[in-house]
Amino acid sequence: MNMEGMEQQQEEEKAMLHDIAAMLREFEKDRGKLIPILQIIQGKHRYLAPKALKMVAQHLDISSCEVYGVATFYNQFRFTPPGKHEIKVCLGTACHVKGGGIILENFERKLEINAGETTPDREFSIERVACVGCCALAPVAIIGETVYGHMAPSKVEGLIMGFEIEREKEKREKEKIEQTQ
């Protein structure tokens, strides 16, 4: 990752932590508020950063270990920032039987990350999910809000390539605008 990308990520985290500090002031120092606080943070910022967990612990006057223990107990919480393109591969019964695991492996291989991880450039993240309710379309992958049914291993590379081409177009358009200024 280039320096500009790292600086942008640091600025984003700084803004997130500032926002969380302001939000925590609205909550009583009641340990019973732990899960709702974590849900609100993730709902707004899409993940729970380690520094955010420490801030919550300090606010509620409980140990960071306890906050982390509660957060890791529930599948709903994630601890790394999701990618711009969140890929969810269904591994419910119908998708599993029709090769959902192979689809997941192909996404992992192509992006060089495992389920639950995000690419270093934060473009893509992969999650394995239970049934998404599209059993007739099995196997299914969801990217962002779009459902891709009847997935085949050969479709994985094409989907990723489509996003990479779109990113390259955006980059070129941005460069053209900068050159004309």
Secondary structure as the mmCIF struct_conf table of DSSP 4:
data_model
#
loop_
_struct_conf.conf_type_id
_struct_conf.id
_struct_conf.beg_label_comp_id
_struct_conf.beg_label_asym_id
_struct_conf.beg_label_seq_id
_struct_conf.end_label_comp_id
_struct_conf.end_label_asym_id
_struct_conf.end_label_seq_id
HELX_RH_AL_P HELX_RH_AL_P1 MET A 3 LEU A 24
TURN_TY1_P TURN_TY1_P1 ARG A 25 GLU A 26
BEND BEND1 PHE A 27 PHE A 27
BEND BEND2 LYS A 29 LYS A 29
HELX_RH_3T_P HELX_RH_3T_P1 ARG A 31 LYS A 33
HELX_RH_AL_P HELX_RH_AL_P2 LEU A 34 HIS A 45
BEND BEND3 ARG A 46 TYR A 47
HELX_RH_AL_P HELX_RH_AL_P3 PRO A 50 LEU A 60
TURN_TY1_P TURN_TY1_P2 ASP A 61 ASP A 61
BEND BEND4 ILE A 62 ILE A 62
HELX_RH_AL_P HELX_RH_AL_P4 SER A 64 PHE A 73
BEND BEND5 TYR A 74 TYR A 74
TURN_TY1_P TURN_TY1_P3 ASN A 75 GLN A 76
BEND BEND6 PHE A 79 THR A 80
HELX_LH_PP_P HELX_LH_PP_P1 PRO A 81 GLY A 83
BEND BEND7 LYS A 84 LYS A 84
STRN STRN1 HIS A 85 CYS A 90
BEND BEND8 GLY A 92 GLY A 92
HELX_RH_AL_P HELX_RH_AL_P5 THR A 93 VAL A 97
TURN_TY1_P TURN_TY1_P4 LYS A 98 GLY A 99
HELX_RH_AL_P HELX_RH_AL_P6 GLY A 100 LEU A 111
TURN_TY1_P TURN_TY1_P5 GLU A 112 GLU A 112
TURN_TY1_P TURN_TY1_P6 ALA A 115 GLY A 116
STRN STRN2 THR A 118 THR A 118
TURN_TY1_P TURN_TY1_P7 PRO A 120 ASP A 121
BEND BEND9 ARG A 122 GLU A 123
STRN STRN3 PHE A 124 VAL A 129
BEND BEND10 ALA A 130 ALA A 130
BEND BEND11 GLY A 133 GLY A 133
HELX_RH_3T_P HELX_RH_3T_P2 CYS A 135 LEU A 137
BEND BEND12 PRO A 139 PRO A 139
STRN STRN4 ALA A 141 ILE A 143
TURN_TY1_P TURN_TY1_P8 GLY A 144 GLU A 145
STRN STRN5 THR A 146 TYR A 148
BEND BEND13 HIS A 150 HIS A 150
HELX_RH_AL_P HELX_RH_AL_P7 PRO A 153 THR A 180
#
